[in-house]
């Protein structure tokens, strides 16, 4: 089942860098059973996965590592007024599909009267630079965070 899901997903070729936020051209829509089976740990253990007015997609994979696969999971939430938000998760799994770790790499849209714009770039060597900006009615916050994925598939924050 995991191999079938991977077979339908586009392999990402990383020549230099890649905008994680821009990976939505050839996405594979996932059904609720697939999301529950393979991606439940990505979401908070205190809440169940929500499917109302949400779609989940696989936007790509990097399977070149000997120890893990890197999957790009997209959560697309729509609202009745045509607004909503999109969250892009980077998920590492063992070669058999077992969950290792995940990172909420990019978020765009509006939620509770706050505008979120977090984008991420994936570089060779599996380094990630994440740019975050949150705008509310009273303030604006911005941040840059660096991560790297170690050889066991864990996301490590580091100073550049």
N, C-alpha and C positions, 0 to 999 in steps of 0.2 A: 504494500500500500504506500509506504514512504517512497519507494523507488518510482512508483507510478506518478506520484505527485511531482517528484523532481524531474521526471522525464518530460512533463508538460511545461516546465518552467525554463525560461531563457537563461543560459549561462552568461554571466557578466564577465567581460574581458577587461581587465584592469591594466591599461598601458601606462598611465601616469596617475591620473586622478579622475574621480567620478562624482558628480553631484547626486547624492542620495535623494534629494528632494525632487529631482527631475526624472526619477524612474517610474513612469506610469504609462508608457506607450504600449507595451505588450504584456499587460498584466493578466494573470490567470485567476479568474474568480473562484473562490473556495466555497464549498457548501458548509453548512453548519457542523456536520459530522466531522469533516476534515479539520476545521478550526478547533473543535473540542478535542479531537484525538491528538493533534500534534502541537497546538499552540496554547493550550490552557495555562501553562506556567508563565506565559508572557504577561498575562493580565494579573492584577492584584488578587492574591489568594482570598482576600476578604470580600470580593465581589465575583459574581458569576459573569461569564461572557455575555454581552448584550448583542442581540441580533435585530432588535426593532429599529428600523430606519438606518441600518448599518450594513455595509458590505465589506468583505475581507478579500484581499487579493495577494497573490505572490507576484512580486514585480521582478524577481531575478534571484539568482543563486551564484555562489562562488564555491566550487567543489574541489579546488586544486589542493587544499591542505590535506595532509596525510591523516590528521586526527579528527577533523571536524568539517562540517559544511556551514557556510554563512548564507542565510536566507533573508530576503527583504520582504517583510510582511506589511501590507498597507491596510489600515483601518479607515474606512471612509464613512463618516457620519453625516447624514443629511437632516435638515430641519424642514418643516412645512413652509417656511418663508424663503426657501431656496438657499439659506445660509447653512453653515455647518463647519466641520473641520476635518482635516485629514491628519492621521498620525502614521508615521513610517517607523517601524520597528526593525532593528537588525537583530537577528536571532541566530545563535550558533547551536548546532545539534551534532551529536555523534553521528557516525556514518550509518547507524541503524535508525536514526530519527530521534533518539533520546535527547531531551532538552539539556543544554548546558547553561546558557545565559542569554540575556537580551538587553538591548539598549533602545530607549525611545529616542531615535536619532533626529527625527524631524517632525514638527507640528506646524500646521498652518490653518488659520481660520479664526472664528470668533466663538468664544464660550463665556457665558455669564458676563456679558458686556466688556470683556477683555479681548484684545486682539493679540493672537499668538503668531509669531513667525520665527520658528527655529529651523535652521537648515544645517545640513552636514555634508562634508566632503570626505570621501574615502580615498586614501592614497595607497600607493604600493607599500608593501610591508604591513598592510592592514592597519594603518594609522588613520584615525578619524579626527577631524576638526569640526566642532559643532559651534555654530553661531546662533545665539538666542536673543530674541527681543520680545518683550511683553509690554503692551501699552494698555493702560487703564484710563479711566476718566481723570485721574488725579496724578498719575506718574508714568514714567517710562523706565524700563530696566533693560540693560544689555549685558551680555556675557559671552566669552569665548572659552570653550573647554576642549582639552585634548584627551583622546583615548587611544589606546592601542589594543589589539586583540592578541593575547599571548598564544603560545603554541598548543595550549589545551583548550582554547576557545573562550577564555574569560576576557571581559572588557575591563581594562585597567586605566584609571585616570592618571595622567601624568602632567608634569610641568614641562613646557617646551623651552 
